[in-house]
Amino acid sequence: MQKNTQKSGYYIILIGHNTHPESIGTMSFCGENFGIVEDEKQLYRELEKIYKTNIKKLLILEQTTFSLEKFEKMKSIIENEIKNKDIKLEIKRTICDATRIRQEETEKISKIVDFMIIIGGKHSSNTNKLYEIAKKYCTNSVLIETKDEISIERIKKYKKIGIMAGASTPQKSIDELVEILSKIC
């Protein structure tokens, strides 16, 4: 990627987490004209850098497990900011389908339940994003790694409980949680 993007005259912005291994690995191939952004403040700083370089091509990439909602918001900002700057914009959609579907389903479920459980690794970007979405729509949301972290007494007071698992959550962990909930409900 380094030779192609540099030779083609692109400035590259990867929308994702600065410390995520995927972002770091991807950017190691991008040469000098690149930036990783995970929030709007960083995005505006990166756009200012582009304007100073006189580069007329912008390539946008996304971390495969990044927030779809945040990506769309930043994509809109970029499109709005460069529309009068004579910069050609190319966007490579790389968010994986499993991540997108999980995020969309988490939003749907968390809007209709009283209590939302996200099960998965607490250090997983994917799982934390699901928890962030769930919390946005259902204030009674928890992030757990195992069934042992859930309070049975707490669950009993809710009528509708939703569950969503991170992409790498072991099936056994999900099954154990479902078994506990089915006994209570």
C-alpha positions as CSV (number, residue, x, y, z in Angstrom):
1,M,0.0,0.0,0.0
2,Q,2.8,2.4,0.8
3,K,4.2,2.6,-2.7
4,N,0.8,2.9,-4.4
5,T,-0.6,5.6,-2.1
6,Q,2.6,7.7,-2.1
7,K,3.1,7.4,-5.8
8,S,-0.6,8.2,-6.4
9,G,-0.3,11.3,-4.2
10,Y,-2.8,10.4,-1.5
11,Y,-3.1,11.7,2.0
12,I,-4.6,8.8,4.1
13,I,-6.8,9.1,7.1
14,L,-7.7,6.0,9.0
15,I,-10.7,6.4,11.2
16,G,-10.2,4.1,14.2
17,H,-8.4,3.8,17.6
18,N,-4.8,5.1,17.7
19,T,-3.6,2.1,19.8
20,H,-5.5,-0.7,18.1
21,P,-3.1,-3.2,16.5
22,E,-5.1,-3.1,13.2
23,S,-4.7,0.7,13.0
24,I,-1.0,0.6,13.8
25,G,-0.4,-2.2,11.3
26,T,-2.3,-0.5,8.6
27,M,-0.7,2.8,9.0
28,S,2.8,1.2,9.0
29,F,2.3,0.8,5.2
30,C,1.1,4.4,4.5
31,G,4.3,6.4,4.3
32,E,4.5,10.0,5.5
33,N,1.2,11.5,4.6
34,F,-1.3,9.8,7.0
35,G,-3.1,10.2,10.2
36,I,-5.2,8.1,12.6
37,V,-8.2,9.8,14.0
38,E,-10.8,8.5,16.6
39,D,-12.6,11.7,17.4
40,E,-13.7,15.0,15.7
41,K,-11.0,17.1,17.4
42,Q,-8.3,14.8,15.9
43,L,-10.1,14.9,12.5
44,Y,-10.1,18.7,12.3
45,R,-6.4,18.7,13.1
46,E,-5.7,16.1,10.4
47,L,-7.7,18.1,7.9
48,E,-5.6,21.2,8.6
49,K,-2.4,19.1,7.9
50,I,-3.8,18.0,4.6
51,Y,-4.5,21.6,3.6
52,K,-0.9,22.6,4.4
53,T,0.5,19.7,2.2
54,N,-1.1,20.8,-1.0
55,I,-2.1,17.1,-1.6
56,K,-5.2,16.9,-3.7
57,K,-6.3,13.3,-3.1
58,L,-7.7,12.0,0.2
59,L,-8.2,8.3,1.0
60,I,-10.3,7.4,4.0
61,L,-10.0,4.0,5.6
62,E,-11.8,2.6,8.7
63,Q,-10.8,0.2,11.4
64,T,-12.8,-2.9,10.8
65,T,-14.2,-2.9,14.4
66,F,-14.8,0.9,14.8
67,S,-18.1,2.4,15.6
68,L,-20.3,2.6,12.5
69,E,-22.1,5.7,13.9
70,K,-18.9,7.6,14.6
71,F,-17.4,6.7,11.2
72,E,-20.5,8.0,9.4
73,K,-20.4,11.2,11.5
74,M,-16.7,11.8,10.6
75,K,-17.2,10.9,7.0
76,S,-19.9,13.6,6.8
77,I,-17.6,16.1,8.4
78,I,-14.8,15.3,5.9
79,E,-17.2,15.6,2.9
80,N,-18.5,18.9,4.2
81,E,-15.1,20.3,5.0
82,I,-13.4,19.5,1.7
83,K,-16.3,20.2,-0.7
84,N,-14.8,23.5,-1.7
85,K,-11.1,22.5,-1.4
86,D,-10.5,20.8,-4.8
87,I,-9.6,17.6,-3.1
88,K,-10.6,14.2,-4.6
89,L,-12.1,12.0,-1.9
90,E,-12.0,8.2,-2.0
91,I,-13.5,6.1,0.8
92,K,-12.7,2.5,1.4
93,R,-15.4,0.9,3.5
94,T,-13.6,-1.8,5.5
95,I,-15.8,-2.2,8.6
96,C,-16.6,-5.9,8.7
97,D,-20.1,-7.1,8.2
98,A,-20.2,-9.0,11.5
99,T,-19.2,-5.8,13.4
100,R,-21.8,-3.7,11.6
101,I,-24.6,-6.3,12.1
102,R,-23.7,-6.6,15.8
103,Q,-23.7,-2.9,16.3
104,E,-27.1,-2.5,14.5
105,E,-28.7,-5.3,16.4
106,T,-27.4,-4.0,19.7
107,E,-29.0,-0.7,19.0
108,K,-32.3,-2.3,18.1
109,I,-32.4,-4.6,21.1
110,S,-31.3,-2.0,23.6
111,K,-34.1,0.3,22.5
112,I,-36.8,-2.2,23.5
113,V,-35.5,-3.9,26.7
114,D,-35.3,-2.9,30.3
115,F,-31.9,-4.4,30.9
116,M,-29.1,-5.1,28.4
117,I,-26.2,-7.5,28.9
118,I,-23.1,-7.3,26.7
119,I,-20.9,-10.3,27.2
120,G,-17.3,-10.4,25.9
121,G,-13.8,-9.3,26.6
122,K,-13.5,-6.0,28.6
123,H,-10.4,-5.0,26.6
124,S,-12.0,-5.8,23.2
125,S,-12.7,-2.8,21.0
126,N,-15.6,-4.6,19.4
127,T,-17.2,-5.5,22.8
128,N,-16.7,-2.1,24.3
129,K,-18.4,-0.5,21.2
130,L,-21.4,-2.8,21.8
131,Y,-21.6,-1.7,25.4
132,E,-21.3,2.0,24.4
133,I,-24.2,1.6,22.0
134,A,-26.3,-0.4,24.5
135,K,-25.7,2.2,27.3
136,K,-26.8,5.0,24.9
137,Y,-30.3,3.4,24.4
138,C,-30.7,1.5,27.7
139,T,-29.2,3.0,30.8
140,N,-29.5,-0.3,32.6
141,S,-26.7,-2.0,30.6
142,V,-23.7,-4.0,31.8
143,L,-20.6,-5.4,30.3
144,I,-19.5,-8.8,31.6
145,E,-16.9,-11.4,30.6
146,T,-18.6,-14.3,32.4
147,K,-21.9,-15.4,33.9
148,D,-20.3,-15.0,37.3
149,E,-20.3,-11.2,37.0
150,I,-24.1,-10.9,36.8
151,S,-26.2,-10.3,39.8
152,I,-29.3,-12.6,39.8
153,E,-31.1,-10.4,42.2
154,R,-30.5,-7.4,40.0
155,I,-31.8,-9.2,36.9
156,K,-35.0,-10.4,38.6
157,K,-36.5,-6.9,38.7
158,Y,-36.5,-6.5,34.9
159,K,-39.1,-7.9,32.5
160,K,-37.3,-7.6,29.2
161,I,-33.6,-8.5,29.1
162,G,-31.4,-8.3,26.0
163,I,-28.1,-10.0,25.4
164,M,-25.4,-9.3,22.8
165,A,-22.0,-10.9,22.6
166,G,-18.7,-9.5,21.2
167,A,-17.3,-11.1,18.1
168,S,-14.8,-13.2,19.9
169,T,-16.9,-14.2,22.9
170,P,-16.7,-18.0,23.3
171,Q,-20.1,-19.8,22.6
172,K,-19.8,-21.5,26.0
173,S,-19.9,-18.2,27.8
174,I,-23.0,-17.1,25.9
175,D,-24.7,-20.5,26.5
176,E,-24.0,-20.3,30.3
177,L,-25.5,-16.8,30.5
178,V,-28.6,-17.8,28.5
179,E,-29.0,-20.9,30.8
180,I,-29.0,-18.7,33.9
181,L,-31.5,-16.2,32.4
182,S,-33.8,-18.9,31.2
183,K,-34.0,-20.3,34.8
184,I,-34.8,-16.9,36.2
185,C,-37.3,-15.9,33.6
